[in-house]
Amino acid sequence: MFKKLKQHWKVNGLHLAFIIATFALGGSLCGYAGRKILLLLHMDKGVSWVLLYILLIVLLWPICVILISIPFGQFLFFRKYIARIWQKFSGRQKVRIAVFASGAGSNTQVIIDHFAGSPSTRVALIVCNKPGAGVLSIAAKENIPALLINKEQFLNGDHYLAALRENKIGFIVLAGFLWKVPVDLIKAYPKKIINIHPALLPKYGGAGMYGHFVHEAIIAHKEKESGISIHYVDELYDHGEIIYQAKCGVDENDTAESLAKKIHLLEHAHYAAVIEKIVMKG
């Protein structure tokens, strides 16, 4: 049983022990508080007493568990856990994200990890245009369905819209995806497709400006700063409305490789959090 719980919650043994302790102590505190409240009301034990006690337990349990979770260092876990319960009772559906990627998938992994256990959002599909790309291994490891797409079909018409709709995709994230997104897809997902670019747009954007080509251009032009731009996707390369930018300095001794490392740190620090904000705004 404990092994299954560790796999289900993706935690180690010590983390699981703290979670179980929080459940136990939170439940005990909830029962104690409920009885104390009923004593203050001077109610005789009977059907009304039992019904009110049950109601108090339901209302107090989230509060008590959250309080106990803080000293045990489990606040984030239980905040998400309670939010998932609320979501089930309220009937709200998770927003299902498709991540489009072409390479190793480091950003994709960070995004998957960020939304693991999220009550409102999940990465439901990985879309890739390169057989053997590392992101496909990530999809397999995380048990996320993957869709390998053909360039001619993707760029001409709406050949993959059916697959996206079949997977109930509500939002699309480009994470190192090198093909231009076709108009039909943009029309099907208005203001629901975002991209991250490894420079401070509008500079160093456009066709062919990706990865090391961007960093090499910035070094060649002796720029003093670079950064990331997260933007909505429209019909042109790197042109849509900018949502968020973060900067880093470019030192005299920086190379394209060292600058790439700085940019990756910014991507991993900010992209998933910005995605969450945009998705929650609807």
Secondary structure by P-SEA (a helix, b strand, c coil): caaaaaaaacccaaaaaaaaaaaaaaaaaaaaaaaaaaaaacccccaaaaaaaaaaaaaaaaaaaaaaaaaacaaaaaaaaaaaaaaaaaccccbbbbbbbccccaaaaaaaaaacccccccccbbbbcccccaaaaaaaaacbbbbbbbaaaaaccccaaaaaaaacccbbbbccccccccaaaaaaccccbbbbbcccccccccccccaaaaaaaaaaacccbbbbbbbbbccccccccccbbbbbbbcccccaaaaaaaaaaaaaacaaaaaaaaaaac
